[in-house]
Structures are given as structure tokens and as C-alpha cells.
């Protein structure tokens, strides 16, 4: 049973209304939708906020957003730490809380922002798994390209490796998004929902053309990647196919997933001289945080590149 409200809390309810946590969350998610943020981003925030609500209930705190205090939120975070949640997961909760209360404060749904001074928990260095070149060759050798399914799966893997797109973005590509004369694909899914361009190498473009010829003109199906039943590929279908090729190639020590292809694209881009700002644009990141992490991880490779291409070294070389 929730703790009894104080007189001050009752006064706050009178002034700011008795909006429930769930109602406030829906208002917040609607605001994100109006801003054009993707379904997956909105779902991510919803999961975080529902986890906080569950913790508030377990601690027998009030659950109206206007009555929750900073001290209560700190107790919630402490309970998550004690429950063994990872720093990354806790930081996700904090991030959603901050955005949630920034919205509620701006809309005068609450009188003050109890999440304003919350700090993210220092996370351990995130291990980013990538494929080695040997592993990539082994995985790419798996599909039977003489068959429709094999050619489709091979095309999917090349596209993942060549562009670094997210799984949700991959399955969301439509035929109209292909700009093959310009060697481009327009990505409209992903975080933020803002269209961005990704580019195709000659080999990926050639393979994509072969796949399109075999795919044919399927009436009513506008999506690029389809099943043998001519239905759009789902996220789980792609992951299941990659898992099969990972087992066939006997890949160990790294998960064979679309996100590993994405990390591998980022690593190869950086170590071969790509700059962080263009990588941020290609990957569709809203900030440089993850790209900075990539740079820190593979800094030794960047140092070699700098030694090779240093303008001072070239200018003053005798």
C-alpha cells in the first residue's frame, strides 16, 4: 500500500492535478511522436519509465509524477543498483527520467524537476564486439547465392557491412528508397526518424542489382527484402538467418548479429581513415558519444593513421 500523502502533497494535487504516471508517460510519448522520433525510441523510453514506476510501487512511494521527489528517485536508483542492474541499464533509466521531467516541467504538469540533479552512474568501458576479416569471409561464404534465399541473405550481409544500418532500418528499406544511379539508399527509420543517406560500394551495388532481378516485381510489396512467401522480412527473420550462418562458419567469441555488423562497419571506417563527424552522419547518431567511444577503442590504429598522414610531418619532412 502506498504511503499516506502529506498535506503539502494534497495541495500539489489540487494545483497540478492528479495525473497518473501512466497518463504522464503517454503525454510524453505523444510529444516524442510529434517530434518525429521513431517507434523504437519511444518504446525504449516507455520501458524505462515503466521500470521506474514499478520501483516506485515496490518502495511504496507515491506514483503521481507531480508528487515524486528527488529523494524518492535517488532511492529508486539505489534499489536498482542493489538489484544488480548494470550501470548501462541504470543510465538508460536516468536518461529517460530526465527527458520525461523536462517535458513535464515545460508543460507545467509538475511544479519542479526532481530528476534535474540526477547523475548517471559511471559505467565500465563498454566492450564493442566486431568481426575479424577472417570471420567476415567465413560468414559471407555461407549463403548459397545460386538460390533466392542465399542471394537475399548475402545481399543483406553486404548491405549491413557496407552501410552500418540498424536492423530496424534494414527491414524498413523500401524500393523507392534505392537510388542506385547515385549509389545511395535513403534510410528513414532509426532514432529520430530523420532521413539520411548511406552509400553503396560497387560490389554491394552489383549484388543488390542481382537480388532485385531475382526478387522481381511483387505486386503490393514495397519493401526491399522479402521472404519466399513474398512477405516483408521481419527483424527476427534476419537475426535467425544470421545465426544460421554464424553456426555454419563456426564463429566463436562474438555474437553474429546486425549490431555486430554495425560495429564492424564503424571500426573499419575509423581505422581506414574516416573522420568521426562523417561516421556520426552515416550511422545516424544524434550525438558524438558513441563515435567518441569508437575512436577511444581503436585509438592506436588512429595514431598509426596520424603518423602516416600528419600534415606537419609532411610539411617539415626533409
C-alpha positions in Angstrom: 0.0 0.0 0.0 1.3 3.5 -0.9 2.3 5.8 1.9 -0.2 8.3 3.0 0.0 11.7 1.3 1.0 14.7 3.3 -1.0 18.0 3.4 1.6 19.6 1.1 1.2 16.7 -1.4 -2.6 17.1 -1.3 -2.2 20.8 -2.1 0.1 19.9 -5.0 -2.5 17.5 -6.4 -5.1 20.3 -6.1 -2.9 22.7 -8.0 -1.3 20.4 -10.7 -4.0 17.8 -11.0 -3.9 14.1 -10.1 -2.3 12.9 -13.4 -1.1 9.3 -13.0 2.4 8.2 -14.1 0.9 6.2 -17.0 -1.0 9.2 -18.2 2.0 11.5 -18.0 4.1 8.9 -19.8 1.6 8.7 -22.7 1.6 12.5 -22.9 5.4 12.4 -23.0 5.5 9.7 -25.7 3.0 11.6 -27.8 5.3 14.7 -27.7 8.2 12.5 -28.9 6.0 11.2 -31.7 5.2 14.8 -32.8 8.9 15.5 -32.9 9.3 12.6 -35.3 11.2 10.2 -33.1 10.9 6.6 -34.2 8.7 3.9 -32.7 11.7 2.1 -31.3 12.9 5.2 -29.5 9.5 5.8 -28.0 9.2 2.2 -26.9 12.7 2.4 -25.3 11.6 5.4 -23.2 8.3 3.7 -22.3 10.1 0.6 -21.0 12.5 2.8 -18.9 9.7 4.8 -17.4 7.5 1.7 -16.6 10.6 0.2 -14.8 10.8 3.4 -12.7 7.1 3.2 -11.9 7.5 -0.5 -10.8 10.3 0.5 -8.5 8.3 3.4 -7.0 5.5 1.0 -6.2 7.8 -1.6 -4.7 9.2 1.1 -2.4 5.7 2.2 -1.5 6.2 5.7 -2.8 3.6 7.9 -4.3 3.3 7.4 -8.1 1.9 10.7 -9.3 4.7 12.5 -11.2 4.0 15.8 -9.5 4.5 14.3 -6.1 7.6 12.3 -6.7 10.7 14.0 -5.1 14.4 13.9 -5.9 15.0 11.8 -2.8 12.4 9.2 -4.0 14.1 9.0 -7.4 17.5 8.5 -5.7 16.0 5.7 -3.7 14.7 4.2 -6.9 18.2 4.3 -8.5 19.7 2.8 -5.3 17.2 -0.1 -5.4 18.2 -0.8 -9.0 21.9 -0.8 -8.1 21.2 -3.2 -5.2 19.2 -5.4 -7.5 22.3 -5.8 -9.7 21.2 -3.9 -12.7 24.1 -2.9 -15.0 25.4 0.7 -15.0 24.2 1.0 -18.6 20.7 -0.1 -17.8 20.5 2.3 -14.8 21.8 5.2 -17.0 19.1 4.4 -19.5 16.5 4.9 -16.7 18.1 8.1 -15.7 18.2 9.5 -19.2 14.5 8.8 -19.7 13.7 10.3 -16.4 15.5 13.5 -17.2 13.7 13.9 -20.6 10.4 12.9 -19.0 10.6 15.5 -16.3 12.0 18.2 -18.7 8.8 17.7 -20.7 6.5 17.7 -17.7 8.2 20.9 -16.3 8.0 22.7 -19.6 4.3 21.8 -19.9 3.7 22.9 -16.2 2.3 19.5 -15.5 4.7 19.4 -12.5 5.9 22.3 -10.4 9.6 21.3 -10.3 12.0 18.9 -11.8 13.1 16.2 -9.3 15.3 14.5 -11.9 17.3 17.6 -12.8 20.3 16.8 -10.4 20.3 13.0 -11.0 23.7 11.8 -12.2 24.4 8.9 -14.5 26.3 6.1 -12.9 29.9 5.7 -14.1 29.8 2.7 -16.5 32.7 0.4 -17.1 34.2 0.6 -20.6 31.7 -1.0 -23.0 33.2 -3.9 -24.9 32.2 -3.5 -28.6 32.4 -6.7 -30.4 33.5 -6.7 -34.0 34.2 -9.4 -36.6 37.7 -10.1 -37.8 38.3 -10.2 -41.5 38.7 -14.0 -41.4 35.3 -14.2 -39.6 33.7 -11.9 -42.2 35.0 -14.0 -45.0 33.7 -17.2 -43.4 30.2 -15.7 -42.8 29.9 -14.3 -46.3 30.9 -17.7 -47.7 27.9 -19.3 -46.1 24.9 -18.3 -48.3 24.2 -20.3 -51.5 23.9 -17.4 -53.9 22.5 -19.7 -56.6 19.3 -19.8 -54.6 16.9 -16.9 -53.9 17.3 -17.1 -50.1 21.0 -17.4 -50.2 21.4 -14.4 -52.6 19.0 -12.4 -50.4 20.9 -13.2 -47.2 24.2 -12.4 -48.9 22.9 -9.1 -50.1 21.6 -8.3 -46.6 25.0 -9.0 -45.1 26.9 -6.9 -47.6 24.4 -4.0 -47.0 24.9 -4.3 -43.3 28.6 -4.3 -43.6 28.8 -1.6 -46.2 26.4 0.9 -44.5 26.2 0.1 -40.8 22.4 0.5 -40.8 20.4 -0.7 -37.8 18.3 -3.9 -38.1 15.1 -1.9 -37.9 16.3 0.4 -40.7 17.3 -2.6 -42.9 13.9 -4.2 -42.8 12.3 -0.8 -43.3 14.0 -0.1 -46.6 11.5 0.2 -49.5 12.2 0.0 -53.2 11.7 3.7 -53.6 14.5 4.3 -51.1 17.0 2.9 -53.5 18.9 5.5 -55.5 21.2 3.2 -57.4 22.3 5.7 -60.1 23.7 7.7 -57.2 25.0 4.7 -55.3 22.7 5.7 -52.4 20.0 4.3 -50.1 17.7 6.7 -48.2 17.2 5.5 -44.6 14.0 6.8 -43.0 13.6 4.7 -39.9 16.1 4.7 -37.0 16.3 7.0 -34.0 14.8 10.4 -34.6 13.1 9.3 -37.8 15.1 11.8 -39.9 16.0 10.6 -43.4 19.7 10.1 -44.1 21.8 8.9 -46.9 24.0 5.8 -46.8 26.3 4.8 -49.7 27.0 1.6 -51.6 30.3 0.3 -52.8 30.4 -1.0 -56.4 30.4 -4.7 -55.2 27.3 -4.1 -52.9 25.5 -2.2 -55.7 26.2 -5.1 -58.2 24.9 -7.7 -55.8 21.9 -5.6 -55.0 21.0 -5.4 -58.7 21.3 -9.2 -59.0 19.0 -9.6 -56.0 16.5 -7.2 -57.4 16.3 -9.1 -60.7 15.7 -12.4 -58.8 13.2 -10.7 -56.4 11.2 -9.4 -59.4 8.1 -7.2 -59.3 5.9 -8.3 -56.4 2.6 -6.6 -56.5 1.7 -4.9 -53.3 5.0 -5.5 -51.6 7.0 -2.2 -51.5 9.8 -3.5 -49.2 13.3 -4.4 -50.5 13.8 -7.6 -48.6 11.1 -10.3 -48.8 10.6 -13.9 -47.7 10.0 -16.8 -50.1 6.3 -16.1 -49.5 6.8 -12.6 -50.9 6.2 -11.0 -47.4 8.3 -8.3 -45.9 11.3 -9.6 -43.9 10.8 -9.2 -40.1 13.6 -8.3 -37.7 13.6 -11.8 -36.1 13.8 -13.4 -39.6 17.0 -11.5 -40.3 18.5 -12.4 -37.0 17.6 -16.1 -37.3 19.3 -16.2 -40.8 22.4 -14.6 -39.5 22.5 -17.0 -36.6 22.4 -19.9 -39.0 25.4 -18.6 -41.0 27.3 -17.9 -37.8 26.9 -21.5 -36.7 27.8 -22.7 -40.2 31.0 -20.6 -40.1 31.8 -21.8 -36.6 32.1 -18.2 -35.3 33.1 -18.1 -31.7 33.8 -15.2 -29.2 31.4 -12.8 -31.0 27.7 -12.7 -31.5 26.6 -12.9 -35.1 24.1 -10.1 -35.2 23.2 -7.0 -37.2 24.6 -4.8 -34.5 28.0 -6.6 -34.7 28.0 -5.8 -38.4 27.2 -2.2 -37.5 30.1 -2.0 -35.0 32.4 -3.7 -37.6 31.5 -1.1 -40.2 32.3 1.7 -37.7 35.7 0.1 -36.8 36.8 -0.4 -40.4 35.6 3.1 -41.3 37.7 4.7 -38.5 40.9 2.6 -38.8 40.9 3.3 -42.6 40.9 7.0 -42.1 37.2 8.0 -41.9 36.5 11.0 -39.7 34.2 10.8 -36.6 31.8 13.5 -37.9 31.0 11.8 -41.2 30.7 8.5 -39.3 28.2 10.1 -37.0 26.1 11.2 -40.0 26.4 7.8 -41.7 25.3 5.9 -38.6 22.5 8.3 -37.7 23.7 9.0 -34.2 22.2 12.2 -32.7 25.4 12.9 -30.7 29.1 12.1 -31.0 29.1 10.0 -27.7 29.2 6.6 -29.3 31.5 7.7 -32.1 33.9 9.0 -29.5 33.8 5.6 -27.8 34.7 4.0 -31.2 37.6 6.4 -31.5 38.8 5.6 -28.0 38.6 1.9 -28.6 40.7 2.0 -31.7 42.9 4.9 -30.9 46.1 3.0 -31.5 45.0 2.4 -35.1 44.2 6.1 -35.5 47.7 7.0 -34.2 49.2 5.0 -37.0 47.0 6.8 -39.4 48.1 10.1 -38.0 51.7 9.2 -38.2 51.2 8.3 -41.9 49.2 11.4 -42.8 50.3 14.1 -40.4 50.4 17.4 -42.2 53.2 18.7 -40.0 55.3 15.6 -40.7 54.8 16.0 -44.5 55.3 19.8 -44.4 58.6 19.7 -42.4 60.0 16.5 -43.9 63.4 17.0 -45.3 
